[in-house]
């Protein structure tokens, strides 16, 4: 028996550095209420930086391993810089989501999904989001962030990785860790932790 969903086409924006169960809650919620779900992978042009260590191919691969073809996935480069929260950025984001749907014959965009810890309302002029509902997904009960996950991976804590990521990507732990170790900041953190551990009685 099919269920009629309240929304036809919604989108989520995230950097997924890397994908974790907090992100999954938003995507799963979107899939529950939308016929079509677009996941825009932000800062797509960045890689090997402290905040954006993983390239777009890695991030898309993780999303596909978890969701297969149940979601649409597209890269989105930054409008100017990662911290840009201007109306110009908001319009750029909306245009990207709308155009993706238009190009594929989807219904009009009618939902935007984000975590309830994100302040996205200020990105958009009121008239730009008329007719587009905004759904804030609670995440306070999931004590995870991509920063915490990266730190755990660098520390070699595979158990933490397995708690806060989907089983479909548990086998990616070593690949993710090696990618982090290519970056000076994370390599130095790992070396410092290893040295501190060696000095413990």
Residue pairs with C-beta under 8 A, 6 or more apart in sequence:
5 32
5 33
5 34
5 35
6 33
7 33
7 34
7 35
7 110
7 111
7 133
8 34
8 35
8 36
8 106
8 107
8 108
8 110
9 34
9 35
9 36
9 38
9 101
9 106
9 107
9 108
9 109
9 110
9 111
10 30
10 33
10 34
10 36
10 37
10 38
10 109
10 110
10 111
10 112
10 113
10 135
11 37
11 38
11 39
11 40
11 97
11 100
11 109
11 111
11 112
11 113
12 26
12 27
12 30
12 37
12 38
12 39
12 40
12 113
12 114
13 40
13 42
13 76
13 93
13 114
14 23
14 26
14 39
14 40
14 41
14 42
15 41
15 42
15 43
15 51
15 52
15 59
15 146
16 23
16 41
16 54
16 59
16 62
16 63
16 146
17 51
17 52
17 53
17 54
17 59
17 146
17 150
18 54
18 58
18 59
18 62
18 146
18 149
18 150
18 165
18 169
18 172
18 176
19 59
19 62
19 63
19 66
19 165
19 166
19 169
20 144
20 145
20 146
20 149
20 164
20 165
21 142
21 144
21 164
21 165
21 166
22 115
22 139
22 142
22 144
22 145
22 164
24 66
24 166
25 137
25 139
25 142
26 113
26 114
26 115
26 137
26 139
27 37
27 39
27 67
27 71
29 113
29 135
29 137
30 37
30 111
30 113
30 135
31 37
31 70
31 71
33 111
33 135
34 111
35 107
36 72
36 101
36 106
36 107
37 70
37 71
37 72
38 71
38 72
38 73
38 74
38 97
38 100
38 101
39 63
39 71
39 72
39 73
39 74
40 74
40 75
40 76
40 93
40 96
40 97
41 56
41 59
41 60
41 63
41 73
41 74
41 75
41 76
42 76
42 78
43 52
43 76
43 77
43 78
43 82
44 56
44 75
44 76
44 77
45 56
45 77
45 78
46 52
46 78
46 82
47 53
47 54
47 55
47 56
48 55
48 182
48 183
49 183
50 183
50 185
50 186
51 82
52 82
53 150
53 179
53 180
53 183
53 186
54 176
54 179
56 75
58 175
58 176
58 179
60 73
60 75
62 169
62 172
63 71
63 73
64 73
65 166
65 168
65 169
65 172
66 166
66 168
66 169
72 100
72 104
74 96
74 100
76 93
76 96
78 84
79 86
79 88
79 89
79 92
79 93
80 86
80 88
80 89
85 119
85 122
85 123
86 123
87 123
87 124
87 125
87 128
89 123
90 123
90 124
90 125
90 128
91 124
91 125
91 128
93 123
94 109
94 124
94 128
94 129
94 132
97 109
97 112
98 108
98 109
100 106
101 107
101 108
101 109
108 131
109 132
110 131
110 132
110 133
111 132
111 133
111 134
111 135
112 120
112 129
112 132
112 133
112 134
112 135
113 134
113 135
113 137
114 120
114 134
114 135
114 136
114 137
115 136
115 137
115 139
116 136
116 137
116 138
116 139
116 140
117 139
117 140
118 136
120 134
121 134
144 164
148 164
149 160
149 161
149 164
149 165
150 180
150 186
151 189
152 160
152 161
152 164
153 160
153 161
153 173
153 176
153 177
153 180
154 177
154 180
154 181
154 186
154 189
154 190
154 193
155 190
155 193
156 177
156 190
158 173
161 170
161 173
161 176
162 170
162 173
165 172
180 186
180 187
180 190
181 187
181 190
